[in-house]
C-alpha cells in the first residue's frame, strides 16, 4: 500500500510492542496491537499506528516509506495524505465448508 496515503490502523502505538511479543516467545501473526498507547516523546498524547506511505513521500526524506515499517500519528490528525482501509472478517457458511 505504499505510495498512496498513510494508512490509519486500529492499533494503538507503542514502540516496544513487537519487542515484547518476541520476548514472550510469541509470533506476531495479524497482531491486534497493544491495549494502550504510549509514545515516549509525547507520553500524554494517544497515538495510532500508521502504515504505508503517501504520495508526498520519497525514500530520500521519509524513512518510514517501506511496507514493513510503522509510523505513529496523534488520533485527531487530519491531512490530505492520510486514509484508511475497510476490512471485514468473513465466515464461511456451514453448507459451503469443505468436507473431508
Secondary structure, 3 states (H helix, E strand, C coil): CCCECEEEEEEECECCHHHHHHHCCCCCCCCCCECCCECCCCCCCCEEEEEECECCCCCCCCCCCCCCCCEEEECCCCCCCEECCCCCCCCCCHHHCCCC
